[in-house]
Amino acid sequence: MIKPDHITTSTCPYCGVGCTLQLHVRDDFIYKVTSPFDSPVNHGNLCVKGRFGYDFVYHPKRVTTPLVRRYLLEGKPKPEGREQVYAISSDGKPIPDSQISNLWDWVETDWDTALNFVADSLVRIYRRDGSDAMAVYCCAKATNEDNYLLQKMYRALFRTNNVDHCTRLCHAGSVVALQQAIGSSAMSNTASQVIMNDVFIVTGSNTSENHPIIALQMKEAVMKHGAKMIVVDPRRIDLVDMAEMWLALKPGTNVPVFSAMAHVIVKENLVNWEFVKNRTEGFDEFLESLEKFTPEYAEEISGVPAEDIRKAARMYARAKNGAIYWGMGISQLSHGTASALALIHLAFLTGHVGRDGTGLNPLRGQNNVQGASDMGSMPFHYPGYMRVDNPENRAKWEKAWNVEEGGLSLKLGLTTTEILSHAHEGGVRALFIMGENPMMSEPNLNETRRHMQELEFLVSQDVFINESGAFADVFLPATPFAEKDGTFSNTDRRVQRVRAAHPPRGLARPDWEILCDLAKRIEARLGRTNSAYWDYKHPEEILREMAGVNEDYAGITYERIDKVGLIYPVPDLNHPGTPTLFTESFPRGRGKFHQLDYVPVMEEPDDEYPFILTTGRLLEHWHGGTMTRNSSLNEIYPEARAEIHPADADIHGIKHGDPVRLQSRRGEVVMRATITEKTSVGVVFIPWHFAEAAGNLLTNDALDPQAKIPEFKACAVQVFPARDGDLPNPEVMLDRGRY
Ligand code: SF4
């Protein structure tokens, strides 16, 4: 048996559950991952990603040396044909090397050279075109400290709020709805409180695959504690087997179903009137708008039997402790904000919020999407959700960052999707991407590709050259979670330590170190004398700087979170943390009901495109695949599969395992079919992790007007039988990261 040199306790780099990992290290190599039984988050349990998905750290394709394009090193103008750098053309065929100018070659270099090219190029563009030409994607995989520094760099040095990250693409609808109704967008309770629920609703969340450890806790609530689970989802997800009820609604019909449940609660006088009277406002106007949402009306639109809607409403309303857990099936719609509001109304009507074992719980996707949002990696907010267009907030951060009075911008920034659609002459010219992969995560990827080609200068700071890094001018090699210190904030709002298990490979450096080094170079070129602070010796100093202004984190120190973390708000150094929010009031005072209407998805099936496509994630993979597809998990699940209902497959003559071509108005992909009753008739499901059959080539870039989140969860497609020869070669696609 191998004996470890040491065991490092850290936090999982994949999903928002935030499981505790013990990294067993021998000769600077992690050979095993376990978890302690006393972890308050996962009690020793890990899913396949946490247990086995760490070996991407040692993948030969990992980049550990700074890279610049040859044209920069040779002082030549940027050559034409940027689209060819992305070594696969839009029709999926590899472009021969001979057609690609060697001025696009990556050349290994030292840190000074790479960072000087970045600082020179960013400052040149900023001086020429101003703040609006600058934009940055922060990273939900990176630590709080990394994200805090990157948004600080762009706000304090380039005076722009064009700062965003992938929260825009997952829970922006939930965030906006919760802010409007409550004034706070985090989960109100912790996931482990599910065992206190009598009744809970799981909707738009394939929890077993996306938050597996929370799914275990949900199963425990049902099996051991007798809770009743109501699943509302178009797919027959794993949890349906244990559910009291499954409401199989059509994708995009959340508002009528949940509003009809509210209708029943009101009509059958199941309302918690004390809660409505003392804790909410806007009820009368809301009541008027609710009138038309009868269960029969909802049945016609959603396909869910009216009687099931009534039964579910009664069950949730009559519970002692009821809670709602939701995922992106609620938020990733052009009416994602309205969908989340319809859920919030149910909690207001019944008073199932503000107590242990109740709550409104949007399950956050990535390991640190909660933290990246808390750190101000968003275009409308400084750290701590302080609006950037509020002069008082601005003054606080000017003081913290040593910026002259009135120096920070009051202008709201662009969101992720807007940043790319503004990538043109007179718009965004320079983009810095830390760890994100818009060439996989944005909708309508053919359009995204065109925008990426329009950028004048692109920096990629990552562990691998992913599909987006392939467009970069400079690549800065960062360290993965196993080689750096910092903190992640999980979906429970628990701030936990991340610890380096061994030194960085090659010349790779932790993101925060790279950013400090770069910021100092930018500052020197800008000639700013009263500089913001960039000389941190350890990431804890960064966290403490942020916590000096962001009261939610005020009482968090590395010492206090050494063992089990702390759940914010932690307003002072003696505070024990706050697992349950809103016990007395909401941050905005009273909870606000909103009037809702039913708005269909932007693209409904028709004769040409008769299926509804819905996309999602798999247990074995993670997001754009930068980590999992470069890990041994890829051997377990190596290719995309399209889930098609047997009745639809029969009509189209498609058998299990046959190649199929899926076509939408925006693009097409080819993959094998899985014939399964997991999906409903008329609905096709595909995962979006696979670059060679990228689901987002098909998805619709229509946006929710308030949250600016795209409609990933529903678009119209056609399905054709294809041939084996039409299938993409994943080896060629995965080779894209070479240099
Ligand atoms: Fe990691 Fe999430 Fe799996 Fe836990 S449930 S091991 S945090 S991926």
Boltz pocket constraint, residues with backbone or C-beta under 6 A from the ligand:
constraints:
  - pocket:
      binder: B
      contacts: [[A, 12], [A, 13], [A, 14], [A, 15], [A, 16], [A, 17], [A, 18], [A, 19], [A, 42], [A, 45], [A, 46], [A, 47], [A, 48], [A, 49], [A, 50], [A, 51], [A, 210], [A, 211], [A, 212], [A, 213], [A, 214]]
      max_distance: 6.0
